[in-house]
Amino acid sequence: MRGALLCCALLPAMAMAAGVLKLSHAEIWLRGDGRTSRLYAENIGDTTLYLEVEQRLLRNPGQQPEELTPIAEVRHPTLLVAPVRLALAPGQRAPVTMKELARPDSPQVWRVTFRPREKLLAAQDPAQEVAAPLVVSIGYGVLIYQVPAR
């Protein structure tokens, strides 16, 4: 019993340091009424967070499987999200720019995915000098609804 309590007490001290992503919104509506929504990415962790930002057009909203088209393959995109890469220090908060290039003729849904690049070292024996790198990629998504002009 004492061993279990000691183990539980030491867990927070043994926790791995990592960057933790916090996004200001999960959904954003762009209605063309002059109001702008702001999107922020924040690192609430204790190490630097390196992010890759991917923008894709959702061709079939509400259906499975999703048909996602990368922004580079969209013939006439109406929205541009920048930057595509971001580095956030612990406690740093950075704006993500959403630039409407045009109003769409029909409603469009964009999925913006933030993927932290974490590199973990795994070894069977802590005394070993050789460790195997393990890359973990978990995406955090934001849906942007772009409504046509009235």
N, C-alpha and C positions, 0 to 999 in steps of 0.2 A: 504494500500500500504506500509506504514512504517513497519507494522508488518511482511509482507512478506519479505521485505528487511532485517530486523533484523534477521528473521528466517534463511534466506539464508546465512547471515554473520556468524551466530553461528554454522552452520552445520559442517564446518571443525573442530572446537573446540570440538564438541560433537562426532566426529568420533571415532569408537571403535578401540583400538589398536589391531594389529594382525600381525602375521608373514606373509610375502608375498614371495612365491617361484618364483625364476627365474632360468630357466634351460639354459645352454649354447647352446644346440642344440635341435631341434625337430626331426631331422633325422641324422643317422650316417651310413656310408658305410664302412664295413670291407672287403677289397678286397684281403687281404693276400699278399700285395706288400711291407710289412715291415713298411708302414706308420701307425702310430697309431693316432686315433682321441681321444681327451680327452673330457670327459663329466663332467661338474661341476654343482652342485646345490648351489644356493646362496639365502640367506634370505635378501631381501631388505626391510623387514618390521621393526617394532619397538618392537616386542616381540619374544621370543624364538619360533622356529618352530620345531615341532616334525613330522618326516616323516616315513611312512612305504613304502618300495620299493618292488614292486612285478614284477617279470620277468615271462613272458609267451611266448610260441611259438605260432605264428600265422600260423595255418595249411592251411588256404585258403585265401591268400592275395588277396585283391580286390573284395571279395565276401561278401554278407550280408546274414545271420548274420555271424559274425566272429566266427571261431572255435579257441578258445584259450586254450592251455594246460599249466598248471602251470609247472614251471621248475622241481619240485619234481616228476612229473609224466612223464617226458620225459626220455625214456630209456637210450639214450646216448647223453646227451646235448653237443653241440659244443661250447657253450659260457656260461660264468658265470659272473653275475653282482653282485657287492658287494659295500657297505653293504646292508643289508635288512632293517635296521632301522638307522635313522640319526636324530641327534638333532643339529640345527643350531641356534646360537645366532644372534641377530640383526647385520647385516653387515657381517656375516661370510660366507665364500665360502669354499666348500669342494669338493674334487674330488670323482667321482664315478668310481670304477675300472671295466674295461671290460676285462676279461681274456679269450682269445680264447683257448679252450681245444683241438680242432681239426678243420680241415677244413671240411666243409660239402660236401657231394657228389653232392647235388643240392642246389640251392639258398634257404636260410632260412630267415624268417623275425621274429624278436623278438620284442615284445611290453613290454617296461619297464614303469610301472606306479608309480608315486610318489603321495602318498596320505597324505596330511597334516591332523593331528588330532587336530581339533579345538573344544573347549568346550565353548559353549555360555550359559549364564544363562538368562532365560526369565521369567518375572513376569508381571502380569497385573497391579499391583500397586507397584511403586517403594518403598513405605513404608513397604510393606510386607517383612518379613524375609525369607519366603519360596520361593524358585525359582525352576523352572523345568529345569534340564539340557537338552541341545539340542546339539547333536553331528552332525557336518557337515563334510562330506567327499567328497571333490572334487578332482578328479584325474588329474594329469598332465602327459601326455604321451610322450615317446620318441620311435621312431621306429628305430631298428637297423637291417640293411640289411647285411647279411653275405653271401658273394659270394664264390663259390667253387674254389679250386686251379686250375690253368690252366695247 
